[in-house]
Amino acid sequence: MKAAVLREIGKPLVVEDVPLPQLGPGEVLIQTHTCGICRTDLHIQDGLAYVPSLPHVAGHEPAGVVVEVSPDVTEVRVGQRVVPHLFVHSAECRYTRAGHHAQATHLQGILGVTLPGGFAEFFKAPARNCLLLPDAVPFDFGGLTSCAVVTAVHAYRKSALQANDSAVVLGAGGIGLILIQVLRAAGVRVLALDRTPASLIQATQAGAQQTGLLEQTMPDQVRAFAGPDQDGVDVVFELVGRAESMKTAASFVRRGGQIIVLGEEAEFPAIDTIQIAQRELRIVGSRNGGLQDARDALDWMAQGVIRPVIASRFPLEQINEALQVVRSGQAQGRVIVVI
């Protein structure tokens, strides 16, 4: 089969023939139709955060059709459209029993991150990790369930925001636009901030009631959006992950409010502990999501509540061009590899 292979950190991927995945007990083989690209794919290529064994086939937002199942598999059938939950665990723990599958302590690996993924014509996954893709959801939307969509749903749930609460979405990229849709469906008032006017146009289309350029938006403008007598919004969703953007988030959130951190970069937050303690700020990490988050994400896409924004599509043979579009920061939504 054809696959895009990372053979050396910091180098382009190589599209070449590799062996078809061999199934073990409880596994299924999936013919890939689409696979989204995430900044984590760039981190893998650059050797940041995740360093898989090389050679490695990345791609953690795939969707496809089951073409083979192991003899012991009963929950998934050949011909079904599926998307995977990424976190493969070998046993139950306190986190998986509570539905926090992304925090599993018996983690065998993450599909497309530390295990072979969807930048290939076929990939394998445990049957128990496979979620049925509703007929109303196209493959390119469905594949984003594995990362972009489930991440937005999980972050919204962690916020515990209610109707008429206020939030800033700091970074209106692929995940940010989905998060705006989820928040607006819940009745939350949303101010979206980004560095590019084009992203702000899409944020408005996604439902944001107010937008602004990140470098030009001042705390007093955020307080005015939050409402009378408010010293900031209830929650800031920080999707950039830079030291400076964390400092900005702290200036936008109210006393006792939350900063939910989704952006991941190798930087130290520029927030002093005096501010955290005296203003009683809550800084909460949010990573991917559990199986129930993924099921709900698929349901909400089927209902039209979530409609991911697709920036562009590339064939597998142009994987490096696709990665460069994401790296440039100019993609207005998710970039998809069509296989």
Secondary structure, 3 states (H helix, E strand, C coil): CEEEEECCCCCCCEEEECCCCCCCCCEEEEEEEEEEECHHHHHHHHCCCCCCCCCEECCCCEEEEEEEECCCCCCCCCCCEEEECCEEECCCCHHHHCCCHHHCCCEEEEECCCECCCCECEEEEEHHHEEECCCCCCHHHHHHHHCHHHHHHHHHHHHCCCCCCEEEEECCCHHHHHHHHHHHHCCCEEEEEECCHHHHHHHHHHCCCEEEEHHHCCHHHHHHHHCCCCCCEEEEEECCCCHHHHHHHHHHEEEEEEEEECCCCCCCCCCCHHHHHHCCCEEEECCCCCHHHHHHHHHHHHCCCCCCCEEEEEEHHHHHHHHHHHHHCCCCCEEEEEC
